[in-house]
Amino acid sequence: MLLTNLGPYSSTAPNGGRQIAGSMTGSKISPRLRRWLEGISLWLAVLLFLFVHPVYAEASETGREGAGEFHFVDDAGQRLGSATLLNTDYNVTVSGLIADTRLRQSFRNTSQQWREGVFVFPLPENANVYGMTMTAGERVIVGEIHEKQEAKRQYAKAKEEGRKVARVDQQRPNLFTTRMANIPPGETITVELNYQQAVRYQSGEFELRLPTTLTPRYMPGQTLDNEPAQWSGGWATPTTAVPDADQISPFTVRPDDVGPDSHRATIALEINAGLPVSRVSSPSHRVTSTWNGNTVEVAPESRAVLMDRDLIVRWAPARGMEPAAAVFQEQWQGEDYLLAVVVPGVNGKQRLPRELVFVIDTSGSMAGESIRQARQALLRGLETLDADDRFNVIQFNSQTHSLFMEAVPSSGNNLARARRYVKGLNADGGTEMASALDAALEMTGDGGEESRARVRQVVFITDGAVGNESALFGKIRDGLGSSRLFTVGIGSAPNMHFMREAARYGRGTYTAISDLSDVARPLDELFGKMEAPVLTDIAVSWPGQAAATEAFPDRIGDLFRGEPMVQVVRGLPAEGALDVSGRLPDGSQWQQSLNLEQAANGKGLHRHWAKQKIDSLMDSGLTGKIDDDARQHVIRLGLEHQLMTKYTSFLAQDKTPSRPTQEALETDSVPTLLPAGSQGTMLRYPQTATMSPLLIAIGLIGLMFSAAITLLKRRVYP
């Protein structure tokens, strides 16, 4: 855009034209000065043409590159070469309720320079990372757990000395970073991670989710003034609400931007559920299943899948074989660990009047298929309302808006108005979730005995793409009151850590929708739970509980239809009986006993217990900074059980230098793929070569020619 206002250096002539300000204002330009200016203009035009030729050639060359070429440039605009290529391999073994995964990340350096690869990636929200190895050629180096600051120090030292080194950090419970330094030109280095997760079981079906990419997160708050302004590895800069925004904002690109042989994953899943499996399905991918007795091998139909959506696998036990209760035992380093699972057989149909508040995320990250899923989910929820219920609809993006001033009766007119409102919702703007939570949790109905007799439920429909999760969890915990919060995860790569933990603090439950063809089943299940009786006042009595060290969760929340009670305890042998009791909505008591002597062998129970203990310690920092005692306790648990935590990291380093000191080391921030179904507005590209120099040059040429023509015109028409 050309500037037409020259500010204090120009003025308007009486005839409406322009004249040069300063000493020449009000006087004519001499012929000698005019010829001098014309000569300078023509010479500048010639020089600019000489400059434009190579710029145009470079821009044209960039435009001819194949989609498989993804380049980084430095601050001076110099190309650094092809990005580091990434491929992953998942090998998952399910035993009972625990899934153990070996994840291999291979970084291939296709350039002629030594590289450092940095990759921010998701893991399951309940993952326990307990092992790491680095493979470089013939060398296999086992990683060790260190306090995070010590791991950073050793990594920096090895990187500077030219030794191959890898480090893995936890940024969030479901977000991690792998750093790999001194990758030789043309070679591949592999980082292998071992982690376990609890398999989800509800309503007679098991479910396992493997995330492969993430939705770019909204970073609320003001930019920190004391932080450097230069780029530091992510597309976001630190803010007052998300001080590590630059560490959790990897670049997000299209599959065509990384080439045909990068960002692909091979996946193999072996299910040994301990009981016959009748069927296996996946709402996210086409999979093949092979039965071998009670073991089922599952894999995607295509050998390698794009890392642009979560892989979801579900399996159901044979009819009549649904687990009602189970107990597992493990002895580790001289201590006993027990894991108990009890599924209450609650089949009552009693229904209480409700006040139902629907909250829908209409921010920019929801654009595309996500907002269509969200609208359909909300419309489905409106269909579950009865005449005795009250409801409201809240939408939020950069601001929060309510359809009604307060919850209103679910009359035909109100429901019709709500449907029209929901069908007209579109996605745009930021994700200011805190104000929406405030509005949903504080909103009340008409008060009085009628309002107090209602069950108050909040349904939160979002992709959870926010960076300030802990602050939001604290807001839910402190402002929940008598409400129950249920979360609905939207999109092909939702933030499941937010979904699960928000529901946990909200004393509700969570579900996820992966595509439009799978909306009805999970929503019918969710709203069926919300209508069904709830088992409350749950008490768990372990034999000799006074001798037990700790059980987690320490307090069992309400159980909805089809949900199991799961608790892990340390310090008790598999002897005696476990008693579980609760209260049904009609006031009657429910009770069940489980013989611990029938416990099956379990694997990794000590890590599951340690993870639960760490989570309970981290809860203390939701509304402020975690105290030093809790922090040190987390570090001790991480070191003792060889677990990655917020304060511990895995490090693997070679002892022998491989990069010559005179060779430079360049850093590639390996991007993630745009989640399937998302719109291009969610792309976050790194600094790349553009045609801006060419456009600037063309603009300057236009200015020179304009000046030359103006001067020639004045010469002909003085």
C-alpha positions in Angstrom: 0.0 0.0 0.0 1.5 3.4 -1.0 1.4 6.3 1.4 -0.4 9.3 0.1 -0.2 11.5 3.2 3.4 12.8 3.6 2.5 14.4 7.0 4.5 17.5 7.9 6.6 17.3 4.8 3.7 18.0 2.3 0.9 20.5 1.8 -2.0 20.9 -0.5 -1.6 23.5 -3.3 -4.4 26.0 -4.0 -5.3 24.1 -7.2 -5.7 20.8 -5.3 -2.3 19.4 -6.5 0.7 18.5 -4.5 3.9 20.6 -4.1 7.1 19.7 -2.3 7.3 21.1 1.2 10.3 22.6 2.9 12.6 25.1 1.2 11.0 24.5 -2.2 7.5 25.4 -1.1 6.1 28.2 -3.1 8.9 28.3 -5.7 9.5 26.6 -9.1 12.2 23.9 -9.6 15.1 25.1 -11.7 15.7 23.3 -15.1 19.1 22.1 -13.9 17.7 20.6 -10.7 14.9 19.0 -12.7 17.4 17.3 -15.1 19.4 16.1 -12.1 16.4 14.5 -10.4 15.3 12.9 -13.7 18.8 11.3 -14.1 18.7 10.0 -10.5 15.2 8.5 -11.1 16.3 6.7 -14.3 19.4 5.3 -12.7 17.4 4.1 -9.7 15.0 2.4 -12.0 17.8 0.6 -13.8 19.3 -0.5 -10.4 16.0 -1.8 -9.2 15.5 -3.8 -12.3 18.8 -5.5 -11.7 17.8 -6.2 -8.1 14.3 -7.5 -9.1 15.7 -10.2 -11.5 17.3 -12.4 -8.8 14.4 -11.8 -6.4 11.9 -12.8 -9.0 14.0 -15.8 -9.9 14.1 -16.9 -6.2 10.4 -16.4 -5.8 9.7 -18.4 -9.0 12.0 -21.1 -7.8 10.2 -21.3 -4.5 6.9 -21.5 -6.3 8.1 -24.5 -8.4 9.1 -26.6 -5.4 7.2 -29.8 -4.8 4.9 -30.1 -1.8 7.4 -32.4 -0.2 9.9 -29.6 0.3 9.5 -27.9 3.6 12.2 -25.3 4.3 13.2 -23.1 7.3 15.0 -19.8 7.0 17.0 -17.8 9.5 16.3 -14.2 10.6 18.3 -13.0 7.5 16.0 -14.9 5.2 18.7 -17.5 4.3 17.3 -21.0 3.7 18.5 -23.6 6.1 17.6 -26.7 4.1 14.9 -29.4 4.3 13.3 -30.0 7.6 14.0 -33.1 9.7 11.7 -35.9 8.6 9.7 -37.7 11.2 8.1 -41.2 11.4 6.7 -43.0 14.3 5.8 -46.6 15.3 3.3 -47.6 18.0 3.4 -51.1 19.4 0.7 -51.5 22.1 0.0 -54.5 24.3 -3.2 -54.4 26.4 -3.4 -56.6 29.5 -6.6 -56.3 31.4 -7.1 -52.6 32.1 -3.5 -51.5 31.4 -2.1 -50.7 28.0 1.7 -50.7 27.6 3.0 -48.8 24.5 6.4 -48.7 22.9 6.6 -45.5 20.8 9.5 -45.1 18.4 10.2 -41.6 16.9 12.7 -41.6 14.0 14.3 -38.3 13.0 16.0 -38.4 9.6 18.3 -35.6 8.6 18.1 -35.1 4.8 20.2 -32.0 4.7 24.0 -31.5 4.5 24.2 -29.9 7.9 24.3 -31.2 11.4 20.8 -30.9 13.0 19.0 -30.6 16.2 15.4 -31.7 16.0 12.7 -30.4 18.4 9.3 -32.1 18.3 6.3 -31.2 20.5 3.8 -34.1 20.5 0.8 -35.5 22.3 0.4 -38.6 24.4 -2.7 -40.0 26.1 -3.9 -37.8 29.0 -3.2 -40.5 31.5 0.1 -41.7 30.1 2.9 -42.8 32.5 6.2 -42.4 30.6 8.7 -44.8 32.3 11.4 -45.7 29.8 13.5 -44.2 27.0 16.3 -45.3 24.7 18.2 -43.6 21.9 19.5 -45.5 18.8 22.1 -44.0 16.6 23.6 -46.4 14.1 24.9 -49.4 16.0 24.7 -47.5 19.3 21.8 -48.1 21.7 21.8 -45.8 24.7 19.4 -46.3 27.6 18.0 -43.0 29.0 18.0 -42.1 32.6 15.5 -40.0 34.6 16.9 -36.8 36.0 15.5 -33.7 37.7 14.5 -31.5 34.8 17.0 -28.7 35.4 19.8 -31.2 35.7 18.7 -32.9 32.4 18.7 -29.5 30.7 22.2 -28.7 31.9 23.6 -32.1 30.7 21.8 -31.8 27.4 23.2 -28.4 26.7 26.7 -29.6 27.6 26.5 -32.7 25.3 25.0 -30.6 22.5 27.9 -28.1 22.7 30.5 -30.8 22.8 29.1 -32.4 19.6 27.8 -35.6 21.3 24.6 -37.3 20.3 22.0 -36.6 23.0 18.2 -36.8 23.4 15.9 -35.3 26.0 12.2 -35.7 26.6 10.3 -33.3 28.8 6.7 -33.1 29.9 5.0 -29.8 29.2 1.5 -30.9 30.2 0.2 -34.4 31.3 -0.7 -35.0 27.6 1.9 -32.9 25.9 5.7 -33.6 25.6 8.8 -32.4 23.8 11.6 -34.5 22.3 14.9 -32.8 21.6 17.6 -34.6 19.6 20.9 -32.9 19.1 23.8 -33.6 16.7 22.0 -35.7 14.0 24.6 -36.2 11.3 23.8 -35.3 7.7 21.9 -38.0 5.9 21.5 -40.2 9.1 18.5 -41.3 11.2 18.4 -41.3 15.0 15.5 -42.9 16.9 14.1 -42.2 20.3 12.0 -44.9 21.9 9.6 -44.2 24.7 7.8 -46.7 26.9 4.6 -45.6 28.5 1.5 -47.2 30.0 -2.1 -46.0 30.4 -5.3 -47.2 31.9 -7.8 -48.4 29.4 -11.2 -46.8 29.7 -14.2 -49.1 30.4 -17.8 -48.0 30.4 -21.2 -49.3 29.5 -19.8 -52.7 28.6 -17.1 -51.5 26.2 -13.3 -50.9 26.4 -11.7 -47.9 24.7 -8.1 -46.9 23.9 -7.1 -43.6 22.3 -3.7 -42.9 20.7 -3.2 -39.2 19.9 -0.9 -38.3 16.9 -1.4 -34.6 16.6 -2.9 -31.6 18.5 -5.1 -28.6 17.9 -3.2 -25.3 18.2 -4.1 -23.9 21.7 -5.4 -20.5 22.5 -3.1 -18.5 24.8 -5.0 -16.0 26.9 -3.4 -13.2 28.9 -1.0 -10.3 28.2 2.4 -10.8 26.6 5.1 -10.9 29.3 7.2 -7.7 29.1 10.3 -9.4 30.5 10.4 -12.1 27.9 12.6 -11.8 24.7 10.6 -10.8 21.7 12.5 -13.0 19.3 11.2 -16.4 18.1 12.1 -19.2 20.6 10.7 -22.4 19.1 6.9 -21.9 18.9 4.4 -19.7 17.1 3.1 -18.2 20.5 4.9 -16.0 22.9 4.7 -16.3 26.7 1.8 -14.6 28.4 0.7 -13.8 31.9 -1.8 -16.7 31.8 0.4 -19.1 29.8 4.1 -18.4 30.7 5.3 -21.4 28.7 3.2 -20.6 25.6 6.3 -20.8 23.4 7.0 -24.3 24.6 3.5 -25.7 23.8 2.8 -24.1 20.4 4.5 -26.2 17.7 4.0 -25.2 14.1 1.0 -26.8 12.4 1.1 -27.5 8.7 -0.7 -29.4 6.0 0.3 -33.0 5.1 1.5 -31.7 1.7 4.0 -29.4 3.5 6.0 -32.3 5.0 6.2 -34.6 2.0 5.0 -38.2 1.3 7.4 -40.0 3.6 7.1 -37.9 6.8 4.6 -37.7 9.6 3.4 -41.2 9.0 2.7 -43.7 11.8 2.6 -47.5 11.9 0.4 -49.0 14.6 0.1 -52.6 16.0 -2.2 -53.3 18.9 -2.5 -56.6 20.8 -5.5 -57.0 23.1 -5.4 -59.6 25.9 -8.4 -58.4 28.0 -8.5 -61.5 30.1 -11.9 -62.5 28.7 -13.3 -63.3 25.3 -13.7 -60.3 22.9 -16.7 -60.3 20.6 -16.0 -57.3 18.4 -13.5 -54.6 17.7 -14.2 -51.3 16.0 -12.7 -47.9 15.4 -14.6 -44.6 14.7 -11.4 -42.9 13.5 -9.7 -45.4 11.1 -10.5 -48.6 9.1 -8.8 -51.4 11.0 -8.3 -55.1 10.6 -8.7 -57.6 13.5 -7.2 -61.1 13.9 -8.4 -63.4 16.7 -6.0 -65.9 18.3 -7.9 -67.4 21.2 -8.6 -64.6 23.7 -6.0 -62.4 22.1 -6.9 -60.0 19.3 -4.3 -58.3 17.0 -5.5 -55.0 15.6 -3.9 -52.7 12.9 -5.0 -50.0 10.5 -5.8 -51.3 7.0 -3.2 -49.1 5.5 0.4 -49.8 6.5 1.1 -46.3 7.6 -1.5 -43.6 8.6 -1.2 -39.8 8.5 -0.6 -38.3 11.9 -3.5 -35.9 11.6 -6.1 -37.5 14.0 -6.3 -39.6 17.1 -6.6 -43.4 16.6 -9.5 -44.8 18.7 -10.0 -48.5 19.2 -13.0 -50.0 21.0 -13.6 -53.6 21.9 -16.5 -55.4 23.7 -16.4 -58.6 25.7 -18.5 -61.6 24.6 -22.1 -61.4 25.6 -22.6 -62.4 29.3 -18.8 -62.0 29.9 -19.0 -58.3 30.9 -16.8 -57.8 34.0 -18.7 -57.1 37.2 -15.6 -57.0 39.5 -11.9 -57.7 39.1 -8.7 -57.3 41.2 -5.1 -57.3 40.2 -1.9 -57.5 42.3 1.8 -56.7 41.9 4.7 -56.8 44.2 7.5 -54.3 43.4 10.6 -53.6 45.5 9.1 -55.5 48.4 5.8 -53.6 48.5 2.3 -54.8 47.5 0.0 -53.0 45.1 -3.6 -53.8 44.4 -6.0 -52.5 41.7 -9.7 -53.1 42.2 -12.5 -52.6 39.6 -16.1 -52.9 40.5 -19.0 -52.2 38.1 -22.2 -51.4 40.0 -25.3 -53.0 38.5 -27.5 -50.0 38.7 -30.5 -50.4 36.4 -33.0 -48.1 37.9 -35.0 -45.7 35.7 -36.0 -43.1 38.2 -35.7 -39.6 36.7 -35.4 -36.3 38.5 -36.2 -32.8 37.1 -33.1 -31.0 35.9 -31.7 -27.6 35.1 -29.5 -28.2 32.1 -27.0 -25.5 30.9 -25.4 -26.1 27.5 -22.1 -24.4 26.9 -20.7 -24.5 23.3 -17.3 -23.3 22.1 -17.5 -21.1 19.0 -13.9 -20.0 18.9 -11.7 -20.1 15.7 -10.2 -23.5 16.5 -13.7 -25.0 16.2 -14.1 -23.9 12.6 -14.9 -26.6 10.0 -16.1 -30.0 11.0 -15.8 -29.3 14.7 -18.5 -26.6 14.8 -20.8 -28.9 12.9 -20.2 -31.7 15.4 -20.8 -29.2 18.3 -24.0 -27.9 16.8 -25.3 -31.5 16.3 -24.3 -32.5 19.8 -26.1 -29.5 21.4 -29.3 -30.2 19.3 -29.2 -33.8 20.4 -29.0 -32.6 24.0 -32.0 -30.4 23.6 -34.0 -33.4 22.5 -33.5 -35.1 25.9 -35.3 -32.3 27.8 -38.6 -33.1 29.4 -41.4 -30.7 30.4 -40.2 -30.6 34.0 -36.7 -29.4 33.0 -35.3 -26.0 32.6 -32.4 -25.1 30.3 -30.2 -22.4 28.8 -27.5 -22.1 26.0 -24.2 -20.2 26.4 -21.7 -19.7 23.5 -18.2 -18.4 23.9 -15.3 -17.3 21.8 -13.6 -13.9 22.5 -16.7 -13.1 24.5 -19.5 -15.0 26.2 -23.2 -14.7 25.3 -26.3 -16.4 26.8 -29.4 -17.2 24.9 -31.6 -16.4 27.9 -31.0 -14.3 31.0 -31.5 -17.3 33.1 -32.6 -20.9 32.8 -36.1 -21.2 31.3 -38.7 -23.9 31.1 -38.3 -26.4 28.2 -41.5 -25.3 26.5 -42.1 -25.8 22.8 -41.4 -22.1 22.0 -38.2 -21.9 24.1 -36.9 -25.1 22.5 -37.7 -23.8 19.0 -35.9 -20.6 19.7 -32.9 -22.5 21.0 -32.7 -24.7 17.9 -32.8 -21.7 15.6 -30.1 -20.1 17.7 -27.8 -23.2 17.7 -28.2 -23.7 13.9 -27.0 -20.2 13.3 -23.8 -20.5 15.4 -20.4 -20.1 13.6 -16.8 -20.4 14.8 -14.5 -17.4 15.0 -12.4 -15.5 17.6 -10.4 -16.5 20.7 -11.1 -19.1 23.3 -11.9 -17.1 26.5 -13.1 -20.1 28.4 -12.9 -18.6 31.9 -15.8 -16.2 31.5 -18.0 -19.0 30.0 -17.3 -21.2 33.1 -18.2 -18.3 35.3 -21.5 -17.7 33.5 -22.4 -21.4 33.5 -21.6 -22.1 37.1 -23.1 -18.9 38.5 -26.3 -19.0 36.5 -29.4 -20.1 38.4 -33.0 -20.7 37.7 -36.0 -19.1 39.4 -34.8 -19.9 42.9 -36.9 -21.3 45.7 -37.8 -24.9 46.5 -38.5 -25.7 42.9 -35.0 -24.8 41.8 -33.3 -26.6 44.7 -35.2 -29.8 43.8 -33.6 -29.9 40.4 -30.4 -31.7 39.5 -28.2 -29.0 38.0 -26.0 -30.1 35.1 -23.6 -28.2 32.8 -22.7 -29.8 29.4 -19.5 -28.2 28.1 -18.9 -28.8 24.4 -15.4 -27.8 23.2 -12.1 -29.0 21.7 -10.3 -27.9 24.8 -7.7 -26.0 22.8 -6.4 -23.8 25.6 -3.0 -23.4 27.3 -4.2 -22.3 30.7 -5.8 -25.6 31.8 -4.7 -25.5 35.5 -6.4 -22.1 36.1 -9.6 -23.4 34.5 -9.6 -26.5 36.7 -9.2 -24.4 39.8 -12.1 -22.2 38.6 -14.3 -25.4 38.2 -13.3 -26.8 41.6 -14.0 -23.5 43.4 -17.1 -22.4 41.7 -18.9 -25.7 41.0 -21.3 -25.6 44.0 -24.1 -28.2 43.7 -23.7 -28.5 39.9 -22.2 -31.4 37.9 -20.0 -30.6 34.8 -20.0 -33.0 31.8 -17.5 -32.4 29.0 -17.9 -33.3 25.3 -14.7 -33.5 23.3 -15.0 -32.3 19.7 -12.8 -32.8 16.7 -10.2 -35.3 15.5 -7.6 -34.2 18.0 -9.2 -32.7 21.1 -7.4 -31.9 24.3 -8.4 -35.0 26.2 -6.5 -33.9 29.3 -8.8 -30.9 29.7 -11.9 -33.1 29.0 -11.1 -35.7 31.6 -9.8 -33.4 34.3 -12.6 -30.8 33.9 -15.1 -33.6 34.3 -13.3 -34.9 37.3 -13.2 -31.6 39.1 -16.8 -31.0 38.0 -18.0 -34.4 39.5 -19.3 -35.4 36.1 -18.1 -37.6 33.2 -16.6 -37.0 29.8 -17.0 -38.3 26.3 -15.5 -37.5 22.8 -16.9 -37.3 19.3 -14.4 -38.0 16.5 -16.6 -37.6 13.3 -20.1 -36.7 12.3 -21.0 -40.3 11.5 -20.4 -41.2 15.2 -22.3 -38.5 16.9 -25.4 -40.4 18.0 -23.9 -43.3 19.9 -21.6 -41.4 22.3 -24.1 -38.6 22.9 -27.0 -41.1 23.6 -24.7 -42.8 26.1 -23.7 -39.5 27.7 -27.3 -38.1 28.0 -28.5 -41.5 29.1 -26.0 -41.4 32.0 -27.2 -37.9 32.9 -30.8 -39.1 33.1 -30.0 -42.3 35.0 -29.8 -42.7 38.7 -26.4 -42.0 40.3 -24.7 -44.1 42.9 -23.6 -41.6 45.6 -22.0 -41.7 49.0 -19.6 -44.4 47.9 -17.5 -46.1 50.6 -14.6 -48.4 50.0 -13.4 -50.6 52.8 -10.1 -52.5 52.3 -9.2 -55.2 54.9 -6.7 -53.9 57.4 -7.0 -50.5 55.8 -5.1 -48.8 58.7 -2.0 -50.6 57.5 -2.4 -49.4 53.9 -0.2 -46.5 52.9 -2.5 -44.7 50.5 -5.4 -45.5 48.1 -6.2 -43.4 45.0 -8.4 -41.8 44.2 -8.7 -41.1 47.9 -12.4 -40.3 47.5 -14.6 -42.0 44.9 -17.0 -39.6 43.2 -20.5 -40.3 42.0 -20.8 -43.1 39.6 -23.1 -42.8 36.5 -24.7 -45.7 34.7 -22.1 -48.1 33.2 -19.1 -46.6 34.9 -16.7 -48.7 37.0 -15.2 -47.8 40.3 -11.4 -48.1 40.0 -9.0 -47.7 43.0 -5.4 -48.6 43.4 -3.7 -49.1 46.8 -0.2 -49.6 48.1 0.8 -51.6 51.1 -1.8 -54.3 51.3 -1.4 -58.0 50.4 -4.1 -59.8 48.4 -5.9 -61.2 51.5 -9.4 -60.8 52.8 -12.3 -59.0 51.1 -12.9 -55.6 49.7 -16.3 -54.1 50.5 -17.9 -51.4 48.3 -21.2 -49.7 49.2 -23.2 -46.7 48.0 -26.7 -45.1 48.0 -29.2 -45.2 45.2 -31.5 -42.2 44.4 -34.4 -43.9 46.2 -32.4 -44.0 49.4 -31.7 -47.7 49.4 -28.2 -49.1 50.0 -26.1 -50.9 47.4 -23.2 -53.2 48.5 -20.8 -55.6 46.9 -17.8 -57.6 48.1 -14.7 -58.7 46.2 -12.4 -61.6 47.3 -8.9 -60.2 47.1 -7.4 -63.7 47.2 -8.6 -64.2 43.6 -6.4 -61.4 42.4 -4.8 -61.8 39.0 -1.2 -60.8 38.3 -0.9 -57.2 37.2 1.9 -55.3 35.6 2.9 -51.7 36.2 0.5 -51.2 39.1 3.2 -49.4 41.0 3.6 -46.9 38.2 -0.2 -46.4 38.1 -0.3 -45.8 41.8 2.7 -43.3 41.6 0.9 -41.4 38.8 -2.3 -41.1 40.9 -0.2 -39.9 43.8 1.6 -37.3 41.7 -1.7 -36.1 40.3 -3.0 -35.6 43.8 0.1 -33.6 44.7 -0.2 -31.4 41.6 -3.8 -30.6 42.4 -2.5 -28.4 45.2 -1.1 -26.0 42.7 -4.3 -25.4 40.7 -5.1 -22.0 42.2 -1.5 -20.9 42.8 2.1 -22.1 42.8 2.7 -25.6 44.1 4.6 -25.5 47.4 8.2 -26.7 47.6 7.4 -29.8 49.7 4.9 -31.1 47.2 7.3 -30.3 44.3 10.1 -32.3 46.0 7.7 -35.1 46.7 6.8 -35.3 43.0 10.5 -35.3 42.1 11.2 -38.2 44.5 8.3 -40.2 43.1 9.5 -39.6 39.6 13.0 -40.7 40.4 11.9 -43.7 42.5 9.4 -45.1 39.9 11.4 -43.9 36.9 8.5 -41.7 35.7 8.5 -38.5 33.7 6.8 -35.6 35.5 6.6 -31.9 35.3 9.8 -31.8 37.2 11.7 -34.8 35.9 12.9 -35.6 32.4 14.5 -38.5 30.5 18.0 -38.0 29.1 20.1 -40.3 26.8 23.6 -39.2 25.8 26.5 -40.6 23.9 29.9 -40.4 25.6 31.9 -39.8 22.4 31.7 -36.6 20.4 30.6 -37.1 16.7 30.1 -33.6 15.4 33.4 -31.7 14.7 33.6 -28.5 16.6 34.0 -26.4 13.5 30.7 -27.8 12.0 27.7 -25.6 12.7 24.5 -27.1 14.3 21.1 -25.9 13.0 17.8 -26.4 14.8 14.6 -27.7 13.2 11.3 -27.4 15.0 9.5 -30.3 13.5 5.8 -29.3 12.9 2.7 -31.2 13.7 -0.1 -31.9 11.1 -3.3 -29.9 10.9 -6.0 -32.0 12.6 -8.3 -33.6 10.0 -11.5 -31.5 9.5 -9.9 -28.3 10.7 -9.9 -25.2 8.6 -6.8 -23.5 7.2 -7.1 -20.7 9.7 -5.6 -23.1 12.3 -2.3 -23.4 10.3 0.8 -22.1 12.1 3.6 -21.9 9.6 7.2 -21.1 10.6 9.1 -18.2 9.1 9.6 -19.1 5.4 10.8 -17.5 2.3 8.1 -15.4 0.6 7.7 -13.0 -2.4 7.7 -10.0 -0.1 11.1 -8.7 -1.5 9.7 -8.9 -5.0 6.5 -7.0 -4.0 8.5 -4.3 -2.2 10.8 -3.9 -5.3 7.8 -3.6 -7.6 6.3 -0.9 -5.4 9.6 1.0 -5.4 9.8 0.8 -9.2 6.3 2.2 -9.4 7.3 5.1 -7.2 10.4 5.9 -9.3 8.4 5.8 -12.5 5.7 7.9 -11.0 8.3 10.5 -10.0 10.0 10.4 -13.4 6.7 10.8 -15.3 5.7 13.7 -13.0 9.0 15.5 -13.6 8.8 14.9 -17.4 5.2 16.2 -17.4 6.2 19.4 -15.6 9.1 19.8 -18.2 6.7 19.5 -21.1 4.0 21.6 -19.3 5.9 24.0 -17.1 
